[in-house]
Amino acid sequence: MNTALPPQKLEALLVEDVAQLVLAPPAKASVFLTVTVNPGKESEAVEALGDVPGLKRGVGFRVPENDLSCVVGIGSDAWDRMYTGARPDQLHPFPVIGSGSRVAVATPGDLLFHIRATRFDMCFSLAQHLLERFGDAVTPVDETHGFRSWDERDLLGFVDGTENPERFEAVASAFIPQGPWRGGSYVVTQKYLHDLDKWNATSVEEQENVIGRSKLSDIEQPDGVQRSNSHVGANQLFAEDGSQLQIVRDNLPFGNASAKEFGTYFIGYANDPRVTEHMLEQMFIGKPEGNYDLILDFSTAVTGNLYFVPPADFLENPEEFTTPAS
Ligand code: HEM
């Protein structure tokens, strides 16, 4: 019996080797750190990006079993200020999607550091070292501390991440398969605040209709029961050939109990940002228009960004891919 993988599949799987560590087990703890690059400090920021892998190794290697990782994303405006050569085809500013009270807002953000580990202290320590290294080249605009809640649940009480693609499908969904940016990815981040008073006043049955899955067992509602404007229903997306278009998510809850400010930090990686943007259109505008995602009756996006996640080698050797601004 010939058990060898077909060459195209093998080639596709090898993409992961040149990528940053996008595909990691669901994080137990995260720091989502967003900064802007200060005017005139672009080349300093390029230099500092080259030190990110070393800083990650310095913090992470001492306790390797805690799986510290840091994925770096670069926003469209920052890219044009930091590099003058080749640029990724689909990198653009995050588009504002929706209208009225349901808007996926676009907010400032030049660089994203998606820091993950099984222990929060390691994430925090790496964030400290990163900010020290970048110094006055950047201004932090958002730092969200995400924590794993119970059995992978969001603060709405539902298990989040179940239908993430796995193995080959995850690789194919997340990474640019070929060309000069092979192994690159695009990541969308949004910080959502939840109205938990309103949510908790809603019956469990109605909550399940909002999400499209059972709350306790996490089993998907059957056809005929699941609503097209449930969160799961709104996020079904298909290519022209009928195949499902997917993204790789690693959302985490965050919160401040006394300030009653809490929510979900959404993070979704895709080989083409238009996949995630299309999902957002279906959520915020609806398919058909007006049939918007019911989760938005309880959740408000307060940030929104799109970044290119370059292949791993880019950080230390950007000149092999493009021309760093001098
Ligand atoms: C308010 C913030 C959000 C919360 C609390 C949330 C929570 C959830 C939950 C509980 C599920 C079901 C279990 C699972 O498969 O993971 C789910 C599924 C999903 N979510 Fe979200 N999510 C949020 C935002 C988003 C956004 C902004 C997108 C896309 C842009 C998105 C895309 C998806 C997709 C693709 C699925 C899987 C659908 C399927 O079953 O095929 N989510 N989410």
Boltz pocket constraint, residues with backbone or C-beta under 6 A from the ligand:
constraints:
  - pocket:
      binder: B
      contacts: [[A, 154], [A, 156], [A, 158], [A, 159], [A, 160], [A, 161], [A, 162], [A, 163], [A, 164], [A, 190], [A, 192], [A, 211], [A, 213], [A, 231], [A, 232], [A, 235], [A, 236], [A, 247], [A, 264], [A, 266], [A, 268], [A, 276], [A, 277], [A, 279], [A, 280], [A, 295], [A, 299]]
      max_distance: 6.0
